[in-house]
Amino acid sequence: MVGRLITRVTVASLSDAPLACILQTCYDLHGEVHPEFDRVTSRLDDPALRALAAGLLLPIEQPP
């Protein structure tokens, strides 16, 4: 998915700083190795960013 996003979504286009940081980490890793979740979170120093990244893996609830 990162390979598709990297050409369409710039980090600067995100106004939310924590999400921009997570996206930048994914982009950085994409150039090195496959950016698996564990690799992304291991590069995030801030526990709040790691928690936010973990929350992004949760399913989106469908409305009733």
Backbone as JSON, one array per atom type, in Angstrom:
{
  "sequence": "MVGRLITRVTVASLSDAPLACILQTCYDLHGEVHPEFDRVTSRLDDPALRALAAGLLLPIEQPP",
  "N": [[0.82, -1.18, 0.0], [1.98, 1.22, 0.72], [3.68, 1.76, -1.4], [1.88, 2.59, -3.35], [0.71, 4.83, -2.14], [2.84, 6.62, -1.78], [3.32, 7.96, -4.14], [1.1, 9.47, -4.38], [0.21, 10.8, -2.05], [1.51, 13.34, -0.22], [3.68, 13.9, 2.56], [3.61, 16.45, 3.58], [1.05, 17.21, 2.92], [-0.6, 16.37, 4.91], [-2.29, 17.63, 7.65], [-2.3, 16.91, 10.25], [0.04, 16.5, 12.62], [1.05, 14.17, 14.11], [0.09, 12.02, 12.49], [1.35, 12.66, 10.1], [3.98, 12.22, 10.83], [3.97, 9.44, 11.26], [3.35, 8.61, 8.65], [5.61, 9.6, 7.27], [7.58, 8.0, 8.43], [6.78, 5.5, 7.46], [7.21, 5.96, 4.71], [9.97, 6.4, 4.71], [10.9, 3.88, 5.54], [9.93, 2.35, 3.43], [11.7, 2.82, 1.38], [13.83, 1.36, 2.25], [13.17, -1.27, 3.31], [10.4, -3.64, 3.35], [7.73, -1.96, 4.79], [6.67, -3.11, 7.48], [4.33, -3.34, 10.23], [5.6, -3.68, 12.81], [8.18, -2.78, 12.28], [7.71, -0.12, 11.63], [6.62, 0.93, 14.06], [8.77, 0.49, 15.76], [10.5, 2.47, 15.09], [9.32, 4.76, 15.93], [9.64, 7.03, 18.4], [8.01, 8.26, 20.29], [5.64, 7.27, 22.64], [2.91, 7.88, 22.4], [2.6, 8.23, 19.65], [3.15, 5.63, 18.81], [0.94, 4.34, 19.91], [-1.1, 5.61, 18.5], [-0.52, 4.71, 15.91], [-1.01, 1.99, 16.28], [-3.74, 2.08, 16.7], [-4.58, 2.71, 14.16], [-4.66, 0.31, 12.9], [-6.94, -0.92, 13.72], [-10.22, -2.14, 12.95], [-12.56, -0.22, 11.03], [-15.51, 0.93, 12.33], [-18.66, 0.03, 11.14], [-21.57, 1.92, 10.35], [-24.8, 1.38, 11.94]],
  "CA": [[0.0, 0.0, 0.0], [2.86, 2.39, 0.8], [4.16, 2.02, -2.75], [0.86, 3.35, -4.06], [0.5, 6.12, -1.47], [4.01, 7.5, -1.85], [3.23, 8.8, -5.34], [-0.18, 10.2, -4.37], [-0.01, 11.58, -0.83], [2.75, 13.87, 0.35], [3.65, 14.07, 4.01], [3.24, 17.85, 3.82], [-0.39, 17.41, 2.71], [-1.32, 16.03, 6.14], [-2.25, 18.72, 8.64], [-2.15, 16.31, 11.57], [1.47, 16.23, 12.78], [1.36, 12.77, 14.44], [-0.14, 11.17, 11.32], [2.41, 12.98, 9.14], [5.18, 11.55, 11.33], [3.81, 8.01, 10.97], [3.46, 8.45, 7.19], [7.01, 9.8, 6.9], [8.29, 6.8, 8.85], [6.44, 4.46, 6.48], [7.89, 6.29, 3.46], [11.41, 6.16, 4.91], [11.1, 2.43, 5.56], [9.63, 1.81, 2.1], [12.93, 2.9, 0.61], [14.81, 0.42, 2.8], [12.6, -2.61, 3.42], [8.93, -3.62, 3.41], [7.38, -1.3, 6.05], [5.73, -3.84, 8.32], [3.91, -2.6, 11.4], [6.62, -3.71, 13.86], [9.31, -1.93, 11.87], [7.27, 1.28, 11.74], [6.51, 1.33, 15.46], [10.08, 0.48, 16.41], [11.17, 3.73, 14.76], [8.59, 5.87, 16.55], [10.11, 7.18, 19.78], [6.93, 8.74, 21.14], [4.63, 6.23, 22.93], [1.6, 8.3, 21.89], [2.61, 7.93, 18.22], [3.03, 4.17, 18.67], [-0.45, 4.01, 20.21], [-1.89, 6.08, 17.37], [-0.26, 3.78, 14.81], [-1.72, 0.75, 16.6], [-5.15, 2.35, 16.48], [-4.85, 2.73, 12.72], [-4.87, -1.07, 12.46], [-8.25, -1.39, 14.15], [-11.25, -2.02, 11.9], [-13.45, 0.93, 11.09], [-16.86, 0.46, 12.64], [-19.7, 0.35, 10.16], [-22.79, 2.42, 11.01], [-25.88, 0.37, 11.97]],
  "C": [[0.87, 1.26, 0.0], [3.37, 2.77, -0.59], [3.17, 2.82, -3.58], [0.66, 4.74, -3.46], [1.64, 7.11, -1.73], [3.98, 8.42, -3.07], [1.99, 9.68, -5.34], [-0.39, 11.13, -3.18], [1.33, 12.05, -0.28], [2.58, 14.01, 1.86], [3.17, 15.48, 4.35], [1.74, 18.1, 3.64], [-1.21, 17.05, 3.94], [-1.18, 17.15, 7.15], [-2.08, 18.2, 10.06], [-0.7, 15.85, 11.74], [1.78, 14.78, 13.16], [1.16, 11.83, 13.25], [0.92, 11.41, 10.25], [3.7, 12.28, 9.54], [5.12, 10.06, 11.03], [3.96, 7.76, 9.47], [4.91, 8.61, 6.74], [7.85, 8.57, 7.27], [8.03, 5.65, 7.88], [7.17, 4.71, 5.16], [9.39, 6.03, 3.57], [11.71, 4.66, 4.86], [10.87, 1.81, 4.18], [10.87, 1.82, 1.21], [13.98, 1.89, 1.05], [14.33, -1.03, 2.74], [11.08, -2.49, 3.36], [8.52, -3.04, 4.76], [6.3, -2.03, 6.84], [5.46, -3.06, 9.6], [4.99, -2.55, 12.49], [7.82, -2.82, 13.52], [8.95, -0.45, 11.98], [7.27, 1.71, 13.2], [7.85, 1.33, 16.18], [10.86, 1.76, 16.13], [10.47, 4.95, 15.34], [8.98, 5.95, 18.02], [8.98, 7.52, 20.76], [5.89, 7.64, 21.37], [3.24, 6.59, 22.4], [1.51, 8.04, 20.38], [2.48, 6.44, 17.97], [1.58, 3.74, 18.92], [-1.36, 4.44, 19.06], [-1.74, 5.13, 16.18], [-1.0, 2.47, 15.05], [-3.22, 0.92, 16.37], [-5.53, 2.37, 15.01], [-5.08, 1.32, 12.16], [-6.25, -1.61, 12.82], [-9.27, -1.23, 13.02], [-12.11, -0.79, 12.11], [-14.86, 0.4, 11.32], [-17.83, 0.93, 11.57], [-20.92, 0.89, 10.9], [-23.89, 1.35, 10.95], [-26.78, 0.45, 10.74]]
}
